[in-house]
Amino acid sequence: MAEIIQKILLAEDDPNFGIVLRDYLELHDYDVTLCKDGCQGITAFRKADYDLCILDVMMPEKDGFTLGREIKKLNPAVPLIFLTAKTMKEDMLEGFKIGADDYITKPFDSEVLLYKIKAVLNRKTGTPAVRTEQSEYRIGKYAFQPKLRLLFFKGQEQKLSPKESELLAMLCQHINDVLPRETALQRIWHEDSYFTARSMDVYIAKLRKYLKEDASVEIVNLHGQGYRLCVQSGIML
């Protein structure tokens, strides 16, 4: 059976760097579409299906963060890797808030980027990071269906992103107990680093927002250990 070629959208305004990176990725059997700015990037994304998007942050016409937001609106599941020459913490957090799977600072080792690409694509196409026999969890007054990625509260439903659903499922599996930080990072992000830890903090904040309507439910941060989903009266089904 023929090997499936994975498609990558590369948005990079530096023509020389973009061509070199495109050619390098194509040498490693990826089908790469190179766009010189964010406007070209969103046009290309609308015309084809991509397995991964690599977006330079600083681009004319439309920057990488704006492009990333537009891509996520069209397809929330597509993985994003941001490239940037900036090392400011705020910029990195902004990328993760958008839903970035990784963030790499220029200049970088091309083999490191290749490894990150493979890790992200393996997470997308491989076995789900969180396995659960249960079709539904009760979290106080909430009902959570991990396979459908739906959180219900008083007749209203909230659709969760894949990582939000995986993280909430892990918290439910450790309900009223500690979910070690390293365990969640390795299972969902496949690495434990400063940037992935910051990304997980963003997802925890989102889950707290989703669960805020029930005062009996709380996600507690245990410094140096991990997180605990505390439910005073909730029992998992």
C-alpha positions in Angstrom: 0.0 0.0 0.0 1.3 3.4 -0.9 2.6 5.6 1.9 0.3 8.6 2.7 2.1 11.9 2.2 1.3 14.4 4.9 0.6 17.9 3.8 2.1 20.9 5.6 1.1 24.6 5.2 4.2 26.8 5.7 3.6 30.5 6.1 7.0 32.4 6.1 7.7 35.9 4.7 11.5 35.4 4.4 11.7 34.0 0.8 15.2 32.4 1.2 14.5 30.8 4.6 11.0 29.7 3.4 12.4 28.0 0.3 15.2 26.3 2.3 12.8 25.0 4.9 10.2 23.9 2.3 12.9 21.9 0.4 14.3 20.4 3.6 10.8 19.2 4.6 10.1 17.9 1.2 13.3 15.9 1.3 11.8 14.2 4.3 8.7 13.2 2.4 6.3 16.0 3.3 4.1 17.8 0.8 4.7 21.5 1.6 2.8 24.5 0.4 4.8 27.7 1.0 3.0 31.1 1.5 4.8 34.4 1.9 2.2 36.0 4.2 -0.9 35.4 6.2 -3.3 36.4 3.5 -1.8 33.8 1.1 -1.8 31.4 4.0 -5.5 31.5 4.8 -6.4 31.4 1.1 -4.3 28.2 0.7 -5.8 26.7 3.8 -9.4 27.2 2.5 -8.5 25.4 -0.8 -6.9 22.2 0.7 -6.7 19.9 3.7 -3.5 20.1 5.7 -2.2 17.8 8.4 -0.1 20.6 10.1 0.5 24.3 9.8 3.8 26.0 10.5 3.4 29.7 10.9 5.9 32.5 11.2 4.7 35.0 13.7 6.0 38.2 12.2 4.6 38.5 8.6 3.2 41.4 6.5 -0.5 41.7 5.6 -1.5 39.2 8.3 0.7 38.1 11.2 1.0 34.5 12.3 -1.2 34.8 15.4 -4.1 36.2 13.3 -3.6 33.5 10.7 -3.6 30.9 13.5 -6.9 32.1 14.9 -8.5 32.1 11.5 -7.2 28.6 10.8 -8.5 27.3 14.2 -12.0 28.8 13.4 -12.0 26.8 10.1 -10.6 23.6 11.6 -10.0 23.5 15.4 -8.3 20.1 15.2 -5.4 21.1 12.8 -2.1 21.3 14.7 -0.1 24.5 14.7 3.6 25.2 15.2 4.7 28.9 15.5 8.1 30.1 14.3 9.4 33.4 15.7 12.6 35.4 16.3 11.1 36.8 19.5 11.6 35.1 22.9 9.2 37.1 25.0 7.2 35.0 27.3 4.0 36.9 26.5 4.3 36.1 22.8 4.8 32.4 23.5 1.8 32.4 25.8 -0.3 34.1 23.1 0.6 31.3 20.7 -0.5 28.6 23.2 -3.7 30.5 23.9 -4.6 30.3 20.2 -4.0 26.5 20.4 -0.4 26.0 19.4 1.0 22.5 19.7 4.5 23.8 19.8 6.6 27.0 19.5 10.1 27.2 18.2 12.4 30.2 18.3 14.7 31.2 15.4 17.4 30.3 14.7 16.8 26.6 15.3 18.2 23.2 14.5 16.3 21.8 11.5 16.5 18.3 13.0 14.8 19.7 16.2 11.9 21.1 14.1 11.6 17.8 12.2 11.4 15.9 15.5 8.7 18.3 16.7 6.7 17.9 13.5 6.8 14.1 13.8 5.8 14.3 17.4 2.8 16.6 16.7 1.7 14.5 13.7 2.0 11.2 15.7 -0.2 12.7 18.4 -2.8 13.6 15.7 -2.8 10.3 13.9 -1.8 7.9 16.6 -3.6 6.3 19.5 -5.5 8.9 21.6 -3.5 10.1 24.5 -6.2 9.3 27.0 -8.0 6.1 27.0 -11.2 5.6 29.0 -13.8 2.9 29.2 -16.4 5.3 30.4 -18.8 7.1 28.1 -19.7 9.7 30.7 -18.5 11.3 33.9 -20.5 13.2 36.4 -18.7 16.3 37.7 -21.0 17.8 40.3 -23.9 19.2 38.2 -22.0 18.7 35.0 -22.0 15.7 32.7 -18.9 15.1 30.6 -18.8 12.8 27.5 -15.2 12.4 26.6 -15.7 10.5 23.3 -17.9 13.3 22.0 -15.9 16.0 23.7 -19.1 17.5 25.2 -19.6 19.1 28.6 -23.3 19.5 29.6 -24.8 21.8 32.3 -28.5 22.4 32.7 -29.4 21.5 29.1 -26.5 23.5 27.6 -23.5 21.9 26.0 -19.9 23.1 25.6 -17.8 21.5 22.9 -14.2 21.0 24.0 -11.1 20.9 22.0 -9.2 17.6 21.8 -6.6 18.7 24.4 -9.3 20.2 26.7 -11.2 16.9 26.5 -8.1 14.8 27.1 -7.0 16.9 30.1 -10.5 16.9 31.7 -10.8 13.1 31.2 -7.4 12.6 33.0 -8.6 14.9 35.8 -11.8 12.8 36.1 -9.8 9.6 36.2 -8.0 11.2 39.2 -11.0 12.8 40.7 -10.4 14.1 44.2 -6.8 12.9 43.9 -3.7 14.4 42.4 -3.1 14.3 38.7 0.7 14.6 38.5 1.8 17.4 36.2 4.4 15.3 34.5 1.9 12.6 33.7 -0.5 14.9 31.9 2.3 16.6 30.0 3.8 13.3 28.8 0.5 11.8 27.8 -1.0 14.8 26.1 1.9 16.9 24.9 4.5 14.0 24.9 7.1 16.2 26.6 7.6 18.0 29.9 9.1 21.4 29.2 8.6 25.0 30.3 6.6 25.8 27.2 4.3 22.8 27.3 3.8 23.4 31.0 2.7 27.0 30.3 0.4 25.6 27.6 -1.2 23.2 30.1 -1.8 26.1 32.5 -3.8 27.8 29.7 -5.9 24.7 29.2 -6.5 24.4 33.0 -7.7 28.0 33.0 -10.2 27.2 30.2 -11.5 24.2 32.1 -12.0 26.2 35.2 -14.0 28.7 33.2 -16.2 25.9 31.8 -16.8 24.5 35.3 -17.4 27.7 37.2 -21.2 27.5 37.3 -21.0 24.8 40.0 -19.5 26.0 43.3 -18.9 22.4 44.4 -16.4 21.8 41.6 -12.9 23.2 41.7 -9.6 22.5 40.0 -6.9 23.1 42.6 -3.3 23.8 41.7 -0.9 21.8 44.0 2.4 23.6 43.6 5.2 21.3 42.5 2.9 18.4 42.2 0.0 18.8 39.8 -3.7 19.4 39.8 -6.7 18.0 41.7 -10.3 18.0 40.4 -12.2 18.5 43.6 -15.9 17.6 43.6 -17.6 17.9 47.0 -20.7 15.8 46.1 -20.1 14.5 42.6 -19.6 10.8 41.9 -18.4 9.6 38.6 -20.8 7.3 36.6 
